[in-house]
């Protein structure tokens, strides 16, 4: 059976925690930040955990990480 390639974009964007959860960056913090409130920008700076509904897609992109 051949090896499965990891998606190179996914390996840059996701990190796996010690308990097996997958961390991701939040969206909407790249540009047009002047109209967003400071509280919102601070919240968007934190990492989030990938939801269970999206885990199948992440497992496909990172076959050896999980």
C-alpha positions as CSV (number, residue, x, y, z in Angstrom):
1,X,0.0,0.0,0.0
2,X,1.5,3.4,-0.9
3,X,2.1,6.2,1.5
4,X,-0.6,8.9,1.8
5,X,0.6,12.4,1.3
6,X,-0.1,15.1,3.9
7,X,-1.7,18.3,2.4
8,X,1.1,20.9,2.7
9,X,-1.4,23.7,3.3
10,X,-3.0,21.8,6.2
11,X,0.2,21.1,8.0
12,X,0.9,24.8,8.1
13,X,-2.5,25.7,9.5
14,X,-3.3,23.0,12.0
15,X,-1.5,21.7,15.2
16,X,-2.5,18.6,17.1
17,X,-2.6,18.8,20.9
18,X,-1.4,16.1,23.3
19,X,-4.9,14.9,23.8
20,X,-5.5,14.5,20.1
21,X,-7.6,17.7,19.5
22,X,-6.7,19.9,16.5
23,X,-6.1,23.6,17.0
24,X,-6.8,26.2,14.3
25,X,-6.5,29.9,13.8
26,X,-9.7,32.0,13.7
27,X,-10.9,33.8,10.6
28,X,-11.4,37.5,10.0
29,X,-8.3,38.9,11.6
30,X,-6.2,39.6,8.5
31,X,-7.3,43.0,7.2
32,X,-10.0,45.7,7.6
33,X,-9.3,45.7,11.3
34,X,-10.2,49.4,11.9
35,X,-13.9,48.8,11.9
36,X,-13.7,45.8,14.3
37,X,-13.8,46.4,18.1
38,X,-10.8,45.7,20.2
39,X,-12.6,43.0,22.1
40,X,-13.4,41.2,18.9
41,X,-9.8,41.4,17.6
42,X,-8.5,40.1,20.9
43,X,-10.8,37.2,20.8
44,X,-9.9,36.4,17.2
45,X,-6.2,36.2,18.2
46,X,-6.9,33.1,20.3
47,X,-6.7,29.6,18.8
48,X,-9.8,27.5,18.5
49,X,-10.4,23.8,18.4
50,X,-11.7,22.1,15.2
51,X,-15.3,20.9,15.7
52,X,-16.3,17.3,15.4
53,X,-18.2,17.9,12.2
54,X,-15.0,19.0,10.5
55,X,-12.7,16.4,11.9
56,X,-13.2,14.0,9.0
57,X,-11.9,16.6,6.6
58,X,-8.9,17.3,8.8
59,X,-8.1,13.6,9.2
60,X,-8.1,13.3,5.4
61,X,-5.6,16.2,5.1
62,X,-3.4,15.1,8.0
63,X,-3.3,11.3,7.8
64,X,-0.3,10.7,10.1
65,X,-1.0,13.4,12.7
66,X,-4.1,11.8,14.2
